Amino acid sequence: MIVRIRSKDVGDFRGRLLEINLVNYFALKNVPLSYEVKQNGVTGDIDLLWSTNGLNVYIEVKLLGQDIDTKQNEDKQLQDHGFSISRITDDTKDVKRLQYTIIEKATLKKFEYPPAKNNINLIAIDVSELQVCTVDLGDCLLATLGSEDASIYCGEPCARSHVLGLFELNSKPEHTHWVSLVDAKLAGTPHPRDYINGVIFLFRQPTEQAALSYELRACIVWNQNLINTSMIEKINLDFHKIVPFISIEKNRRHCSPMS
């Protein structure tokens, strides 16, 4: 079989490969999907539609690569010295990028607002290259549920008290600067926590940028402001029959209550 992919640039090409690899997991389990679908009254296309438990699960897919500055610095070191060393001076930089990406992918050009009753809106993001390829579930929980839950489920080292999770409702004084950055990014548009039900965090192996085919593992972090526990459990059960749940690092607590 020959697959032809039209893409604008390398990043777009790799994003399309991610979508193909994800779709393949559904195909291997004979689970049907619809592609490039529209919600009522919205002009933009959402990548995938999966029907399960009487629900329409919409999935918008994104590969979030290493930030340009880090990549250029590594390339220069390799050119000058034959090796590279990367130091993370701000380990919340990629958490901010992750939140910004969720906001961008949750565009109201694609998602109906407010969401229809039986629609489940999910953003699927490949995070494998974040934190210089050392990203883990703690980072994902921090970005979505905030410092307290990241600490509870993945350990105290994950806590960053100044970070407000994208699905958190109540901010504290220490969140003031973080909230201002998110508000600037939103620019007056509705907040994703009001219409996005959750985020699928994808981890691929191998993580090499040149890989065309790879294994995927996933964790869904849910916005429990919009979806109840019973529905979460049903979707999780069906989804992880298709895409395996990511294993937890030895020094982490199990994150099953959120995934």
N, C-alpha and C positions, 0 to 999 in steps of 0.2 A: 504494500500500500504506500502511495506517495502522498504526503501531506504538504500542501503549499501554504506558507504563512507570509502574509504581507505585513510589514511593520515599518514604522517611521524611523526607528533608531534601535540601538542595541538594547536599551532599557525596555522599549516596547516589545521587542522580539522575545526577551526573557520573560516578560510578563505573560505573553501569549503562550509560551512554553509551559509556564506554571499552570495556566488554565487548562491546557491539554493534559498535563500530568494529573491534575485533580480530577478532571472529567474521566480519565481512564480508570480511576478507582471505582467510580460509579458504574462504568461499563463492565468491569471485571465481575461486579456483583449483580449484573443485569438490572440495575436500578435506572429507570428512565429519567432523563433530564430534558428540559426545554432550554433553548439558547437565545440570547439577545431578546429578552422579553420586556414588555412594558407594563407598568401598573396603570390603573385607570387615571386618565386626565393628565398623565405625565409623558413628555415627549422623548426622554432619553431611555436608552436600553440598559437593563441590568443583565449581567453576564449569564447567570444560571437561575433556573427555577426547578426546585425539587418538591414533589408533593408527597407528604407523609402525614399520617394520623389526621387526615382531613384538613391539613394546613398547607398553605402555599409558602414554601420557604425560599425566599429570594436571596441569592448570594452574589455579591459584587467582589471581584477578586483583584488583589494587588500584590506585586512583589516589591517590597521595600528594601532597596539595596543599601550598601554602605554609603555613608555621606561622602560627597565629592571631595571635601578638604582632606579627609583621612585617606581616601584612595589616592589622591594626587601626591600626598606626602609619602605614602608607601612606595608609589611608583618612582618618585625621585630618589628615595633612599636605595631602592633596588638598582637604579641606573648608576648612582654614584658609588655605592659600596658593595652591591651584590647581595645585600640582605636589608631587612627593614625591622624597626622596632616601633610599636605603637603604644602610647600611653593614654589612658582615659583620665582626663583631668576633671570632667564633669559627667558623672554617670547618669545624669537625668537628661542630658541633651537628646539622646535617642528616645527617651520616654516622651519628651515634648514632640519630637518628629513623628512618633507613633500616634499621638493624639491629633496632631495636625493632619496626618494622613487619613485617619478615620473621619475627621470633619470633611476633608476634601472628597473622599469616596462616598460620603453620605449625602451628596448633593441632592437638592430638591428638584434638579433636572431629571433625576432618575427615580427617587423615592417619593411616594405619595405622602402628603402631610395634611391632617393626621393619618396614620396608617389604617387600612381597612381591617375589619375584625379578625379575619382568618389569615392575614398576611403576617409572616415572620421575616423581618429584615435583618440580614446578617452581612457583615463585612469580613471577608477572608483575607488575611494579610500574612504573607511569608515574611517572617522576621529573622530568618536565619543569619543574616549578615550584620545585624545590629550589635552594638557593644563589641565591635571587632570580632564578630562571630562567637561571642561568649554569652549571648542573650539566653535567658531562661524564663521559666514561668513567673518567677518573682517580678521581673521587669514588666511582663504582660499584665499581671494583676495590679501592679503599681499604676500603670497607665490607665486602666479601666476602673478598678475598684478603689484605688487609693492606698495610702501608706498603711493604715490600720489593718485592712484585710490582707495586704501583701505580707505583713508581719505575721498575722495569725496563721495563714495557710502555708507560707513558705519561709518563715523564720525572721527574726528581728533584723538581721543584716539587710533585708530588703526594704526596710522602712526608710522613707524620706519624708519627714514631717511637713515640708513646704509644698509637696506635690498633692494636688487635688485630682482624684481619679475622674475620668470623663463621665462615668455613670453615677458619681456621688452627687447627692442633692444639696447637702449643707456644707458650706465653707466656714473656715475659722480664720482668725486674724493672720495666722502664719501663711495662709494661702493667697493673700491679697495680690502679690505680684504675679503668681501663677495664673490666677483667675483673670487678671488684666490681659495677659498674653493670649489666653484662650478666647476671651471676649473680642480682642482685636482680630483674631483669626476668624471668628464667627461673623464679624461685621454686621451684626443686627439680624442675622438669619436664625431660624429655630435651632435649638441645641440638639445634637444627635441623641442625647439621652431621652428625648421626647418621642422618638420614632424609630430608633435602631434598637433591636431586641438583644443583640449580642455581637461579639467579635470572635471569629474563628482564627486562632493563631496557628499558623502552619510552620513546621520546622522540616527542612529537607536534608537528606543525606545521600550523597555528599553535598557539601555547601559550595563547592567550587562554582564560580560564575560560568565556566564553560560547559558545565554538565547539561546534557540535553534530556536525560532520563534519570530519575532519582526516586528514592523512597520519601514518602511524606508521613509525618505524624502530626497530630493536631490536638488542640485544647480549645473548647468553646468557653468563653467567659460571658456570662449572661447579665443583662441589664434587668435586674429583678424588680425595677420600677414598672416594667411593662409586661412581664411574663411570669406566670405562677410556677411553683415547684413541680407540680404534676406534669405540666406541659414540657418543662425543661427535661425531666427524666425520660419522657417518651422520645423526644427528639434526640437527646444524647444517646440513648440506647440504639436507635436506628442509625445515627450518624457514625458512631464508633464501630459499628459492624462493617462500615464502608471504609472509613479512614481511621487507622488505629490511634488510640490515645498515646500521647507522648509519655515516655517513661520519666519518672521523677529522679532528679539527682540525689545521690546518697545523703547529702546534707540538707535536703529539703523535706518538709512535711508533705504528705499527700494532699493534692488540691482538689480532690473529687467533689467537695461541696459546691465548687464553682464551675465544674466542667463535666 
